[in-house]
Amino acid sequence: MAVVPWPVMEGFRLGIAIIIFLQQVPLALAVPRPEGDPTPVVAAEAFADWVRGGGLTPLLIGNLVAVVMVTLGQFREALPGSLVAVATGNGDR
């Protein structure tokens, strides 16, 4: 017996995923986290800071990590793709 309807749960999961994604924007673009409380505003300000003076290296590393996570699981299921991707993208900043 389901207490919470499926659409409500899916909406909750989607909302949480969006918030987590937006919280990671300053880290992914390697810019200082702007002051502020609303997560979408902080993410937009971080993106604007990156456009004004950021390089492509953090964006390329983020994309490399995502590609490793997605493709490694298809070839080697026993190897944790997330762990390998983080080790691949981890470097001295």
PDB file with one MODEL, atoms N, CA, C and O in Angstrom:
MODEL        1
ATOM      1  N   MET A   1       0.845  -1.169   0.000  1.00  0.00           N
ATOM      2  CA  MET A   1       0.000   0.000   0.000  1.00  0.00           C
ATOM      3  C   MET A   1       0.897   1.241   0.000  1.00  0.00           C
ATOM      4  O   MET A   1       1.727   1.420   0.891  1.00  0.00           O
ATOM      5  N   ALA A   2       0.717   2.085  -1.003  1.00  0.00           N
ATOM      6  CA  ALA A   2       1.508   3.310  -1.129  1.00  0.00           C
ATOM      7  C   ALA A   2       0.795   4.444  -0.406  1.00  0.00           C
ATOM      8  O   ALA A   2      -0.390   4.694  -0.628  1.00  0.00           O
ATOM      9  N   VAL A   3       1.527   5.118   0.450  1.00  0.00           N
ATOM     10  CA  VAL A   3       0.962   6.232   1.196  1.00  0.00           C
ATOM     11  C   VAL A   3       1.083   7.525   0.400  1.00  0.00           C
ATOM     12  O   VAL A   3       0.166   8.347   0.392  1.00  0.00           O
ATOM     13  N   VAL A   4       2.221   7.699  -0.271  1.00  0.00           N
ATOM     14  CA  VAL A   4       2.457   8.903  -1.061  1.00  0.00           C
ATOM     15  C   VAL A   4       2.349   8.523  -2.532  1.00  0.00           C
ATOM     16  O   VAL A   4       2.982   7.559  -2.962  1.00  0.00           O
ATOM     17  N   PRO A   5       1.561   9.257  -3.311  1.00  0.00           N
ATOM     18  CA  PRO A   5       1.402   8.933  -4.737  1.00  0.00           C
ATOM     19  C   PRO A   5       2.721   9.050  -5.505  1.00  0.00           C
ATOM     20  O   PRO A   5       3.600   9.835  -5.149  1.00  0.00           O
ATOM     21  N   TRP A   6       2.834   8.256  -6.554  1.00  0.00           N
ATOM     22  CA  TRP A   6       4.035   8.230  -7.375  1.00  0.00           C
ATOM     23  C   TRP A   6       4.388   9.605  -7.942  1.00  0.00           C
ATOM     24  O   TRP A   6       5.560   9.977  -7.873  1.00  0.00           O
ATOM     25  N   PRO A   7       3.451  10.391  -8.504  1.00  0.00           N
ATOM     26  CA  PRO A   7       3.824  11.704  -9.036  1.00  0.00           C
ATOM     27  C   PRO A   7       4.409  12.642  -7.978  1.00  0.00           C
ATOM     28  O   PRO A   7       5.286  13.451  -8.279  1.00  0.00           O
ATOM     29  N   VAL A   8       3.927  12.534  -6.754  1.00  0.00           N
ATOM     30  CA  VAL A   8       4.462  13.375  -5.678  1.00  0.00           C
ATOM     31  C   VAL A   8       5.901  12.980  -5.376  1.00  0.00           C
ATOM     32  O   VAL A   8       6.758  13.848  -5.204  1.00  0.00           O
ATOM     33  N   MET A   9       6.172  11.696  -5.310  1.00  0.00           N
ATOM     34  CA  MET A   9       7.534  11.226  -5.049  1.00  0.00           C
ATOM     35  C   MET A   9       8.487  11.620  -6.182  1.00  0.00           C
ATOM     36  O   MET A   9       9.614  12.044  -5.928  1.00  0.00           O
ATOM     37  N   GLU A  10       8.038  11.480  -7.417  1.00  0.00           N
ATOM     38  CA  GLU A  10       8.883  11.845  -8.557  1.00  0.00           C
ATOM     39  C   GLU A  10       9.165  13.341  -8.566  1.00  0.00           C
ATOM     40  O   GLU A  10      10.284  13.756  -8.869  1.00  0.00           O
ATOM     41  N   GLY A  11       8.180  14.145  -8.244  1.00  0.00           N
ATOM     42  CA  GLY A  11       8.382  15.587  -8.163  1.00  0.00           C
ATOM     43  C   GLY A  11       9.378  15.952  -7.078  1.00  0.00           C
ATOM     44  O   GLY A  11      10.217  16.833  -7.268  1.00  0.00           O
ATOM     45  N   PHE A  12       9.288  15.282  -5.947  1.00  0.00           N
ATOM     46  CA  PHE A  12      10.224  15.508  -4.845  1.00  0.00           C
ATOM     47  C   PHE A  12      11.643  15.138  -5.269  1.00  0.00           C
ATOM     48  O   PHE A  12      12.582  15.896  -5.029  1.00  0.00           O
ATOM     49  N   ARG A  13      11.797  13.984  -5.892  1.00  0.00           N
ATOM     50  CA  ARG A  13      13.125  13.549  -6.334  1.00  0.00           C
ATOM     51  C   ARG A  13      13.714  14.503  -7.366  1.00  0.00           C
ATOM     52  O   ARG A  13      14.902  14.821  -7.315  1.00  0.00           O
ATOM     53  N   LEU A  14      12.892  14.954  -8.293  1.00  0.00           N
ATOM     54  CA  LEU A  14      13.361  15.892  -9.308  1.00  0.00           C
ATOM     55  C   LEU A  14      13.780  17.212  -8.664  1.00  0.00           C
ATOM     56  O   LEU A  14      14.807  17.783  -9.031  1.00  0.00           O
ATOM     57  N   GLY A  15      13.000  17.692  -7.719  1.00  0.00           N
ATOM     58  CA  GLY A  15      13.332  18.935  -7.031  1.00  0.00           C
ATOM     59  C   GLY A  15      14.650  18.833  -6.280  1.00  0.00           C
ATOM     60  O   GLY A  15      15.473  19.746  -6.337  1.00  0.00           O
ATOM     61  N   ILE A  16      14.852  17.733  -5.582  1.00  0.00           N
ATOM     62  CA  ILE A  16      16.102  17.515  -4.857  1.00  0.00           C
ATOM     63  C   ILE A  16      17.277  17.431  -5.828  1.00  0.00           C
ATOM     64  O   ILE A  16      18.344  17.981  -5.556  1.00  0.00           O
ATOM     65  N   ALA A  17      17.092  16.752  -6.949  1.00  0.00           N
ATOM     66  CA  ALA A  17      18.165  16.633  -7.941  1.00  0.00           C
ATOM     67  C   ALA A  17      18.553  18.006  -8.493  1.00  0.00           C
ATOM     68  O   ALA A  17      19.737  18.286  -8.683  1.00  0.00           O
ATOM     69  N   ILE A  18      17.581  18.843  -8.744  1.00  0.00           N
ATOM     70  CA  ILE A  18      17.865  20.184  -9.271  1.00  0.00           C
ATOM     71  C   ILE A  18      18.626  21.010  -8.242  1.00  0.00           C
ATOM     72  O   ILE A  18      19.592  21.691  -8.587  1.00  0.00           O
ATOM     73  N   ILE A  19      18.204  20.957  -6.994  1.00  0.00           N
ATOM     74  CA  ILE A  19      18.886  21.719  -5.938  1.00  0.00           C
ATOM     75  C   ILE A  19      20.327  21.242  -5.780  1.00  0.00           C
ATOM     76  O   ILE A  19      21.236  22.065  -5.667  1.00  0.00           O
ATOM     77  N   ILE A  20      20.550  19.936  -5.771  1.00  0.00           N
ATOM     78  CA  ILE A  20      21.911  19.415  -5.637  1.00  0.00           C
ATOM     79  C   ILE A  20      22.765  19.842  -6.828  1.00  0.00           C
ATOM     80  O   ILE A  20      23.921  20.227  -6.654  1.00  0.00           O
ATOM     81  N   PHE A  21      22.206  19.776  -8.030  1.00  0.00           N
ATOM     82  CA  PHE A  21      22.938  20.210  -9.222  1.00  0.00           C
ATOM     83  C   PHE A  21      23.333  21.679  -9.111  1.00  0.00           C
ATOM     84  O   PHE A  21      24.483  22.036  -9.369  1.00  0.00           O
ATOM     85  N   LEU A  22      22.389  22.524  -8.730  1.00  0.00           N
ATOM     86  CA  LEU A  22      22.670  23.959  -8.630  1.00  0.00           C
ATOM     87  C   LEU A  22      23.696  24.270  -7.541  1.00  0.00           C
ATOM     88  O   LEU A  22      24.472  25.215  -7.679  1.00  0.00           O
ATOM     89  N   GLN A  23      23.709  23.495  -6.472  1.00  0.00           N
ATOM     90  CA  GLN A  23      24.693  23.701  -5.416  1.00  0.00           C
ATOM     91  C   GLN A  23      26.107  23.366  -5.878  1.00  0.00           C
ATOM     92  O   GLN A  23      27.077  23.888  -5.328  1.00  0.00           O
ATOM     93  N   GLN A  24      26.233  22.505  -6.877  1.00  0.00           N
ATOM     94  CA  GLN A  24      27.544  22.090  -7.354  1.00  0.00           C
ATOM     95  C   GLN A  24      28.115  23.003  -8.436  1.00  0.00           C
ATOM     96  O   GLN A  24      29.278  22.854  -8.811  1.00  0.00           O
ATOM     97  N   VAL A  25      27.322  23.941  -8.945  1.00  0.00           N
ATOM     98  CA  VAL A  25      27.780  24.807 -10.033  1.00  0.00           C
ATOM     99  C   VAL A  25      29.044  25.575  -9.667  1.00  0.00           C
ATOM    100  O   VAL A  25      29.989  25.550 -10.455  1.00  0.00           O
ATOM    101  N   PRO A  26      29.127  26.265  -8.513  1.00  0.00           N
ATOM    102  CA  PRO A  26      30.376  26.977  -8.208  1.00  0.00           C
ATOM    103  C   PRO A  26      31.597  26.053  -8.124  1.00  0.00           C
ATOM    104  O   PRO A  26      32.687  26.429  -8.555  1.00  0.00           O
ATOM    105  N   LEU A  27      31.421  24.869  -7.581  1.00  0.00           N
ATOM    106  CA  LEU A  27      32.540  23.923  -7.493  1.00  0.00           C
ATOM    107  C   LEU A  27      32.958  23.419  -8.866  1.00  0.00           C
ATOM    108  O   LEU A  27      34.149  23.293  -9.149  1.00  0.00           O
ATOM    109  N   ALA A  28      31.983  23.130  -9.717  1.00  0.00           N
ATOM    110  CA  ALA A  28      32.279  22.600 -11.041  1.00  0.00           C
ATOM    111  C   ALA A  28      32.973  23.636 -11.917  1.00  0.00           C
ATOM    112  O   ALA A  28      33.770  23.280 -12.785  1.00  0.00           O
ATOM    113  N   LEU A  29      32.674  24.916 -11.695  1.00  0.00           N
ATOM    114  CA  LEU A  29      33.283  25.972 -12.502  1.00  0.00           C
ATOM    115  C   LEU A  29      34.523  26.560 -11.842  1.00  0.00           C
ATOM    116  O   LEU A  29      35.156  27.456 -12.402  1.00  0.00           O
ATOM    117  N   ALA A  30      34.876  26.071 -10.666  1.00  0.00           N
ATOM    118  CA  ALA A  30      36.061  26.508  -9.923  1.00  0.00           C
ATOM    119  C   ALA A  30      36.060  28.012  -9.680  1.00  0.00           C
ATOM    120  O   ALA A  30      37.070  28.687  -9.878  1.00  0.00           O
ATOM    121  N   VAL A  31      34.918  28.522  -9.251  1.00  0.00           N
ATOM    122  CA  VAL A  31      34.819  29.932  -8.860  1.00  0.00           C
ATOM    123  C   VAL A  31      34.408  29.975  -7.392  1.00  0.00           C
ATOM    124  O   VAL A  31      33.777  29.041  -6.898  1.00  0.00           O
ATOM    125  N   PRO A  32      34.762  31.056  -6.691  1.00  0.00           N
ATOM    126  CA  PRO A  32      34.336  31.157  -5.296  1.00  0.00           C
ATOM    127  C   PRO A  32      32.812  31.193  -5.199  1.00  0.00           C
ATOM    128  O   PRO A  32      32.134  31.763  -6.054  1.00  0.00           O
ATOM    129  N   ARG A  33      32.297  30.583  -4.160  1.00  0.00           N
ATOM    130  CA  ARG A  33      30.839  30.555  -3.981  1.00  0.00           C
ATOM    131  C   ARG A  33      30.362  31.946  -3.611  1.00  0.00           C
ATOM    132  O   ARG A  33      30.782  32.489  -2.589  1.00  0.00           O
ATOM    133  N   PRO A  34      29.481  32.542  -4.434  1.00  0.00           N
ATOM    134  CA  PRO A  34      28.967  33.872  -4.119  1.00  0.00           C
ATOM    135  C   PRO A  34      28.121  33.845  -2.853  1.00  0.00           C
ATOM    136  O   PRO A  34      27.518  32.828  -2.510  1.00  0.00           O
ATOM    137  N   GLU A  35      28.091  34.969  -2.174  1.00  0.00           N
ATOM    138  CA  GLU A  35      27.255  35.089  -0.986  1.00  0.00           C
ATOM    139  C   GLU A  35      25.792  35.107  -1.409  1.00  0.00           C
ATOM    140  O   GLU A  35      25.445  35.651  -2.457  1.00  0.00           O
ATOM    141  N   GLY A  36      24.963  34.523  -0.606  1.00  0.00           N
ATOM    142  CA  GLY A  36      23.542  34.520  -0.907  1.00  0.00           C
ATOM    143  C   GLY A  36      22.900  33.268  -0.375  1.00  0.00           C
ATOM    144  O   GLY A  36      23.572  32.295  -0.033  1.00  0.00           O
ATOM    145  N   ASP A  37      21.608  33.310  -0.312  1.00  0.00           N
ATOM    146  CA  ASP A  37      20.879  32.194   0.242  1.00  0.00           C
ATOM    147  C   ASP A  37      20.155  31.367  -0.809  1.00  0.00           C
ATOM    148  O   ASP A  37      20.273  30.142  -0.797  1.00  0.00           O
ATOM    149  N   PRO A  38      19.401  31.996  -1.731  1.00  0.00           N
ATOM    150  CA  PRO A  38      18.674  31.168  -2.701  1.00  0.00           C
ATOM    151  C   PRO A  38      19.634  30.456  -3.658  1.00  0.00           C
ATOM    152  O   PRO A  38      20.438  31.096  -4.334  1.00  0.00           O
ATOM    153  N   THR A  39      19.542  29.173  -3.705  1.00  0.00           N
ATOM    154  CA  THR A  39      20.460  28.363  -4.500  1.00  0.00           C
ATOM    155  C   THR A  39      20.470  28.737  -5.982  1.00  0.00           C
ATOM    156  O   THR A  39      21.554  28.813  -6.560  1.00  0.00           O
ATOM    157  N   PRO A  40      19.324  28.975  -6.633  1.00  0.00           N
ATOM    158  CA  PRO A  40      19.371  29.354  -8.055  1.00  0.00           C
ATOM    159  C   PRO A  40      20.115  30.671  -8.289  1.00  0.00           C
ATOM    160  O   PRO A  40      20.810  30.816  -9.294  1.00  0.00           O
ATOM    161  N   VAL A  41      19.975  31.622  -7.379  1.00  0.00           N
ATOM    162  CA  VAL A  41      20.665  32.905  -7.523  1.00  0.00           C
ATOM    163  C   VAL A  41      22.168  32.717  -7.362  1.00  0.00           C
ATOM    164  O   VAL A  41      22.950  33.290  -8.121  1.00  0.00           O
ATOM    165  N   VAL A  42      22.574  31.927  -6.392  1.00  0.00           N
ATOM    166  CA  VAL A  42      23.993  31.652  -6.172  1.00  0.00           C
ATOM    167  C   VAL A  42      24.583  30.966  -7.400  1.00  0.00           C
ATOM    168  O   VAL A  42      25.684  31.312  -7.827  1.00  0.00           O
ATOM    169  N   ALA A  43      23.870  30.002  -7.971  1.00  0.00           N
ATOM    170  CA  ALA A  43      24.353  29.291  -9.159  1.00  0.00           C
ATOM    171  C   ALA A  43      24.472  30.249 -10.343  1.00  0.00           C
ATOM    172  O   ALA A  43      25.448  30.184 -11.091  1.00  0.00           O
ATOM    173  N   ALA A  44      23.498  31.129 -10.523  1.00  0.00           N
ATOM    174  CA  ALA A  44      23.545  32.088 -11.628  1.00  0.00           C
ATOM    175  C   ALA A  44      24.704  33.062 -11.460  1.00  0.00           C
ATOM    176  O   ALA A  44      25.385  33.382 -12.435  1.00  0.00           O
ATOM    177  N   GLU A  45      24.940  33.537 -10.237  1.00  0.00           N
ATOM    178  CA  GLU A  45      26.053  34.448  -9.987  1.00  0.00           C
ATOM    179  C   GLU A  45      27.396  33.740 -10.201  1.00  0.00           C
ATOM    180  O   GLU A  45      28.333  34.340 -10.727  1.00  0.00           O
ATOM    181  N   ALA A  46      27.491  32.495  -9.803  1.00  0.00           N
ATOM    182  CA  ALA A  46      28.720  31.732 -10.023  1.00  0.00           C
ATOM    183  C   ALA A  46      28.970  31.544 -11.513  1.00  0.00           C
ATOM    184  O   ALA A  46      30.108  31.653 -11.968  1.00  0.00           O
ATOM    185  N   PHE A  47      27.932  31.268 -12.264  1.00  0.00           N
ATOM    186  CA  PHE A  47      28.070  31.118 -13.712  1.00  0.00           C
ATOM    187  C   PHE A  47      28.504  32.438 -14.343  1.00  0.00           C
ATOM    188  O   PHE A  47      29.358  32.454 -15.228  1.00  0.00           O
ATOM    189  N   ALA A  48      27.915  33.546 -13.888  1.00  0.00           N
ATOM    190  CA  ALA A  48      28.292  34.868 -14.413  1.00  0.00           C
ATOM    191  C   ALA A  48      29.753  35.176 -14.083  1.00  0.00           C
ATOM    192  O   ALA A  48      30.468  35.730 -14.918  1.00  0.00           O
ATOM    193  N   ASP A  49      30.202  34.825 -12.882  1.00  0.00           N
ATOM    194  CA  ASP A  49      31.608  35.020 -12.525  1.00  0.00           C
ATOM    195  C   ASP A  49      32.521  34.202 -13.424  1.00  0.00           C
ATOM    196  O   ASP A  49      33.580  34.672 -13.838  1.00  0.00           O
ATOM    197  N   TRP A  50      32.113  32.994 -13.721  1.00  0.00           N
ATOM    198  CA  TRP A  50      32.921  32.132 -14.576  1.00  0.00           C
ATOM    199  C   TRP A  50      32.989  32.684 -15.997  1.00  0.00           C
ATOM    200  O   TRP A  50      34.045  32.635 -16.627  1.00  0.00           O
ATOM    201  N   VAL A  51      31.879  33.207 -16.504  1.00  0.00           N
ATOM    202  CA  VAL A  51      31.860  33.771 -17.854  1.00  0.00           C
ATOM    203  C   VAL A  51      32.806  34.975 -17.934  1.00  0.00           C
ATOM    204  O   VAL A  51      33.483  35.172 -18.944  1.00  0.00           O
ATOM    205  N   ARG A  52      32.849  35.771 -16.870  1.00  0.00           N
ATOM    206  CA  ARG A  52      33.706  36.958 -16.864  1.00  0.00           C
ATOM    207  C   ARG A  52      35.190  36.624 -16.815  1.00  0.00           C
ATOM    208  O   ARG A  52      36.003  37.389 -17.335  1.00  0.00           O
ATOM    209  N   GLY A  53      35.561  35.515 -16.210  1.00  0.00           N
ATOM    210  CA  GLY A  53      36.996  35.287 -16.100  1.00  0.00           C
ATOM    211  C   GLY A  53      37.417  33.860 -15.880  1.00  0.00           C
ATOM    212  O   GLY A  53      38.567  33.617 -15.512  1.00  0.00           O
ATOM    213  N   GLY A  54      36.558  32.928 -16.083  1.00  0.00           N
ATOM    214  CA  GLY A  54      36.918  31.532 -15.845  1.00  0.00           C
ATOM    215  C   GLY A  54      37.499  30.885 -17.082  1.00  0.00           C
ATOM    216  O   GLY A  54      37.276  31.331 -18.207  1.00  0.00           O
ATOM    217  N   GLY A  55      38.236  29.840 -16.852  1.00  0.00           N
ATOM    218  CA  GLY A  55      38.810  29.093 -17.958  1.00  0.00           C
ATOM    219  C   GLY A  55      37.952  27.888 -18.301  1.00  0.00           C
ATOM    220  O   GLY A  55      36.955  27.606 -17.637  1.00  0.00           O
ATOM    221  N   LEU A  56      38.348  27.198 -19.327  1.00  0.00           N
ATOM    222  CA  LEU A  56      37.601  26.015 -19.764  1.00  0.00           C
ATOM    223  C   LEU A  56      38.024  24.746 -19.031  1.00  0.00           C
ATOM    224  O   LEU A  56      37.325  23.735 -19.098  1.00  0.00           O
ATOM    225  N   THR A  57      39.150  24.785 -18.338  1.00  0.00           N
ATOM    226  CA  THR A  57      39.667  23.581 -17.695  1.00  0.00           C
ATOM    227  C   THR A  57      38.670  22.954 -16.714  1.00  0.00           C
ATOM    228  O   THR A  57      38.439  21.748 -16.793  1.00  0.00           O
ATOM    229  N   PRO A  58      38.069  23.719 -15.792  1.00  0.00           N
ATOM    230  CA  PRO A  58      37.114  23.072 -14.873  1.00  0.00           C
ATOM    231  C   PRO A  58      35.921  22.455 -15.595  1.00  0.00           C
ATOM    232  O   PRO A  58      35.429  21.398 -15.198  1.00  0.00           O
ATOM    233  N   LEU A  59      35.464  23.105 -16.637  1.00  0.00           N
ATOM    234  CA  LEU A  59      34.333  22.578 -17.400  1.00  0.00           C
ATOM    235  C   LEU A  59      34.721  21.286 -18.117  1.00  0.00           C
ATOM    236  O   LEU A  59      33.940  20.335 -18.155  1.00  0.00           O
ATOM    237  N   LEU A  60      35.914  21.254 -18.677  1.00  0.00           N
ATOM    238  CA  LEU A  60      36.379  20.043 -19.357  1.00  0.00           C
ATOM    239  C   LEU A  60      36.573  18.888 -18.377  1.00  0.00           C
ATOM    240  O   LEU A  60      36.234  17.747 -18.690  1.00  0.00           O
ATOM    241  N   ILE A  61      37.111  19.175 -17.201  1.00  0.00           N
ATOM    242  CA  ILE A  61      37.291  18.121 -16.192  1.00  0.00           C
ATOM    243  C   ILE A  61      35.939  17.593 -15.738  1.00  0.00           C
ATOM    244  O   ILE A  61      35.772  16.384 -15.580  1.00  0.00           O
ATOM    245  N   GLY A  62      34.973  18.478 -15.526  1.00  0.00           N
ATOM    246  CA  GLY A  62      33.627  18.050 -15.140  1.00  0.00           C
ATOM    247  C   GLY A  62      32.989  17.159 -16.185  1.00  0.00           C
ATOM    248  O   GLY A  62      32.352  16.159 -15.853  1.00  0.00           O
ATOM    249  N   ASN A  63      33.158  17.518 -17.448  1.00  0.00           N
ATOM    250  CA  ASN A  63      32.609  16.694 -18.526  1.00  0.00           C
ATOM    251  C   ASN A  63      33.330  15.359 -18.621  1.00  0.00           C
ATOM    252  O   ASN A  63      32.703  14.333 -18.885  1.00  0.00           O
ATOM    253  N   LEU A  64      34.641  15.361 -18.407  1.00  0.00           N
ATOM    254  CA  LEU A  64      35.395  14.106 -18.418  1.00  0.00           C
ATOM    255  C   LEU A  64      34.899  13.168 -17.323  1.00  0.00           C
ATOM    256  O   LEU A  64      34.722  11.972 -17.554  1.00  0.00           O
ATOM    257  N   VAL A  65      34.679  13.714 -16.137  1.00  0.00           N
ATOM    258  CA  VAL A  65      34.180  12.905 -15.021  1.00  0.00           C
ATOM    259  C   VAL A  65      32.812  12.317 -15.366  1.00  0.00           C
ATOM    260  O   VAL A  65      32.560  11.142 -15.103  1.00  0.00           O
ATOM    261  N   ALA A  66      31.935  13.121 -15.949  1.00  0.00           N
ATOM    262  CA  ALA A  66      30.601  12.635 -16.318  1.00  0.00           C
ATOM    263  C   ALA A  66      30.682  11.531 -17.368  1.00  0.00           C
ATOM    264  O   ALA A  66      29.969  10.531 -17.275  1.00  0.00           O
ATOM    265  N   VAL A  67      31.538  11.706 -18.355  1.00  0.00           N
ATOM    266  CA  VAL A  67      31.684  10.693 -19.412  1.00  0.00           C
ATOM    267  C   VAL A  67      32.225   9.390 -18.837  1.00  0.00           C
ATOM    268  O   VAL A  67      31.747   8.312 -19.190  1.00  0.00           O
ATOM    269  N   VAL A  68      33.224   9.480 -17.951  1.00  0.00           N
ATOM    270  CA  VAL A  68      33.783   8.270 -17.340  1.00  0.00           C
ATOM    271  C   VAL A  68      32.713   7.558 -16.517  1.00  0.00           C
ATOM    272  O   VAL A  68      32.602   6.333 -16.570  1.00  0.00           O
ATOM    273  N   MET A  69      31.930   8.315 -15.760  1.00  0.00           N
ATOM    274  CA  MET A  69      30.891   7.697 -14.930  1.00  0.00           C
ATOM    275  C   MET A  69      29.860   6.952 -15.776  1.00  0.00           C
ATOM    276  O   MET A  69      29.428   5.856 -15.419  1.00  0.00           O
ATOM    277  N   VAL A  70      29.475   7.549 -16.888  1.00  0.00           N
ATOM    278  CA  VAL A  70      28.429   6.945 -17.719  1.00  0.00           C
ATOM    279  C   VAL A  70      28.960   5.763 -18.522  1.00  0.00           C
ATOM    280  O   VAL A  70      28.320   4.713 -18.578  1.00  0.00           O
ATOM    281  N   THR A  71      30.118   5.925 -19.137  1.00  0.00           N
ATOM    282  CA  THR A  71      30.595   4.881 -20.043  1.00  0.00           C
ATOM    283  C   THR A  71      31.256   3.706 -19.335  1.00  0.00           C
ATOM    284  O   THR A  71      31.158   2.576 -19.813  1.00  0.00           O
ATOM    285  N   LEU A  72      31.920   3.940 -18.217  1.00  0.00           N
ATOM    286  CA  LEU A  72      32.618   2.847 -17.547  1.00  0.00           C
ATOM    287  C   LEU A  72      31.649   1.782 -17.049  1.00  0.00           C
ATOM    288  O   LEU A  72      31.961   0.592 -17.082  1.00  0.00           O
ATOM    289  N   GLY A  73      30.495   2.199 -16.595  1.00  0.00           N
ATOM    290  CA  GLY A  73      29.507   1.237 -16.125  1.00  0.00           C
ATOM    291  C   GLY A  73      28.989   0.320 -17.219  1.00  0.00           C
ATOM    292  O   GLY A  73      28.533  -0.789 -16.941  1.00  0.00           O
ATOM    293  N   GLN A  74      29.059   0.776 -18.457  1.00  0.00           N
ATOM    294  CA  GLN A  74      28.594  -0.046 -19.570  1.00  0.00           C
ATOM    295  C   GLN A  74      29.608  -1.115 -19.962  1.00  0.00           C
ATOM    296  O   GLN A  74      29.240  -2.161 -20.495  1.00  0.00           O
ATOM    297  N   PHE A  75      30.892  -0.849 -19.695  1.00  0.00           N
ATOM    298  CA  PHE A  75      31.932  -1.789 -20.097  1.00  0.00           C
ATOM    299  C   PHE A  75      32.362  -2.720 -18.967  1.00  0.00           C
ATOM    300  O   PHE A  75      32.576  -3.913 -19.185  1.00  0.00           O
ATOM    301  N   ARG A  76      32.486  -2.168 -17.752  1.00  0.00           N
ATOM    302  CA  ARG A  76      32.938  -2.955 -16.605  1.00  0.00           C
ATOM    303  C   ARG A  76      31.976  -2.729 -15.449  1.00  0.00           C
ATOM    304  O   ARG A  76      32.125  -1.767 -14.695  1.00  0.00           O
ATOM    305  N   GLU A  77      31.009  -3.593 -15.308  1.00  0.00           N
ATOM    306  CA  GLU A  77      30.005  -3.414 -14.265  1.00  0.00           C
ATOM    307  C   GLU A  77      30.582  -3.619 -12.864  1.00  0.00           C
ATOM    308  O   GLU A  77      30.061  -3.055 -11.902  1.00  0.00           O
ATOM    309  N   ALA A  78      31.636  -4.407 -12.730  1.00  0.00           N
ATOM    310  CA  ALA A  78      32.211  -4.672 -11.421  1.00  0.00           C
ATOM    311  C   ALA A  78      33.037  -3.489 -10.916  1.00  0.00           C
ATOM    312  O   ALA A  78      33.286  -3.378  -9.716  1.00  0.00           O
ATOM    313  N   LEU A  79      33.456  -2.623 -11.806  1.00  0.00           N
ATOM    314  CA  LEU A  79      34.271  -1.467 -11.438  1.00  0.00           C
ATOM    315  C   LEU A  79      33.355  -0.271 -11.185  1.00  0.00           C
ATOM    316  O   LEU A  79      32.572   0.097 -12.062  1.00  0.00           O
ATOM    317  N   PRO A  80      33.439   0.340 -10.006  1.00  0.00           N
ATOM    318  CA  PRO A  80      32.548   1.468  -9.714  1.00  0.00           C
ATOM    319  C   PRO A  80      32.935   2.708 -10.527  1.00  0.00           C
ATOM    320  O   PRO A  80      33.968   3.327 -10.272  1.00  0.00           O
ATOM    321  N   GLY A  81      32.113   3.057 -11.490  1.00  0.00           N
ATOM    322  CA  GLY A  81      32.400   4.175 -12.381  1.00  0.00           C
ATOM    323  C   GLY A  81      32.526   5.501 -11.664  1.00  0.00           C
ATOM    324  O   GLY A  81      33.353   6.332 -12.040  1.00  0.00           O
ATOM    325  N   SER A  82      31.717   5.711 -10.634  1.00  0.00           N
ATOM    326  CA  SER A  82      31.781   6.967  -9.895  1.00  0.00           C
ATOM    327  C   SER A  82      33.125   7.129  -9.194  1.00  0.00           C
ATOM    328  O   SER A  82      33.697   8.219  -9.193  1.00  0.00           O
ATOM    329  N   LEU A  83      33.626   6.064  -8.606  1.00  0.00           N
ATOM    330  CA  LEU A  83      34.894   6.124  -7.899  1.00  0.00           C
ATOM    331  C   LEU A  83      36.046   6.396  -8.867  1.00  0.00           C
ATOM    332  O   LEU A  83      36.915   7.221  -8.586  1.00  0.00           O
ATOM    333  N   VAL A  84      36.050   5.710  -9.991  1.00  0.00           N
ATOM    334  CA  VAL A  84      37.093   5.919 -10.989  1.00  0.00           C
ATOM    335  C   VAL A  84      37.009   7.337 -11.555  1.00  0.00           C
ATOM    336  O   VAL A  84      38.035   7.978 -11.782  1.00  0.00           O
ATOM    337  N   ALA A  85      35.795   7.825 -11.781  1.00  0.00           N
ATOM    338  CA  ALA A  85      35.627   9.170 -12.327  1.00  0.00           C
ATOM    339  C   ALA A  85      36.140  10.229 -11.369  1.00  0.00           C
ATOM    340  O   ALA A  85      36.795  11.183 -11.789  1.00  0.00           O
ATOM    341  N   VAL A  86      35.852  10.073 -10.095  1.00  0.00           N
ATOM    342  CA  VAL A  86      36.334  11.045  -9.108  1.00  0.00           C
ATOM    343  C   VAL A  86      37.863  10.989  -9.020  1.00  0.00           C
ATOM    344  O   VAL A  86      38.512  12.029  -8.912  1.00  0.00           O
ATOM    345  N   ALA A  87      38.430   9.806  -9.064  1.00  0.00           N
ATOM    346  CA  ALA A  87      39.889   9.681  -9.030  1.00  0.00           C
ATOM    347  C   ALA A  87      40.506  10.278 -10.294  1.00  0.00           C
ATOM    348  O   ALA A  87      41.595  10.850 -10.239  1.00  0.00           O
ATOM    349  N   THR A  88      39.829  10.152 -11.416  1.00  0.00           N
ATOM    350  CA  THR A  88      40.325  10.717 -12.675  1.00  0.00           C
ATOM    351  C   THR A  88      40.304  12.238 -12.629  1.00  0.00           C
ATOM    352  O   THR A  88      41.260  12.888 -13.052  1.00  0.00           O
ATOM    353  N   GLY A  89      39.226  12.799 -12.121  1.00  0.00           N
ATOM    354  CA  GLY A  89      39.088  14.252 -12.100  1.00  0.00           C
ATOM    355  C   GLY A  89      39.738  14.931 -10.924  1.00  0.00           C
ATOM    356  O   GLY A  89      39.840  16.157 -10.894  1.00  0.00           O
ATOM    357  N   ASN A  90      40.184  14.151  -9.943  1.00  0.00           N
ATOM    358  CA  ASN A  90      40.778  14.741  -8.756  1.00  0.00           C
ATOM    359  C   ASN A  90      42.222  15.125  -9.043  1.00  0.00           C
ATOM    360  O   ASN A  90      43.027  14.300  -9.476  1.00  0.00           O
ATOM    361  N   GLY A  91      42.527  16.363  -8.799  1.00  0.00           N
ATOM    362  CA  GLY A  91      43.889  16.843  -9.013  1.00  0.00           C
ATOM    363  C   GLY A  91      44.135  18.049  -8.130  1.00  0.00           C
ATOM    364  O   GLY A  91      43.245  18.516  -7.419  1.00  0.00           O
ATOM    365  N   ASP A  92      45.341  18.534  -8.187  1.00  0.00           N
ATOM    366  CA  ASP A  92      45.671  19.727  -7.407  1.00  0.00           C
ATOM    367  C   ASP A  92      45.056  20.947  -8.056  1.00  0.00           C
ATOM    368  O   ASP A  92      45.197  21.182  -9.256  1.00  0.00           O
ATOM    369  N   ARG A  93      44.373  21.712  -7.234  1.00  0.00           N
ATOM    370  CA  ARG A  93      43.758  22.944  -7.761  1.00  0.00           C
ATOM    371  C   ARG A  93      44.570  24.112  -7.320  1.00  0.00           C
ATOM    372  O   ARG A  93      44.240  25.252  -7.647  1.00  0.00           O
TER     373      ARG A  93
ENDMDL
END
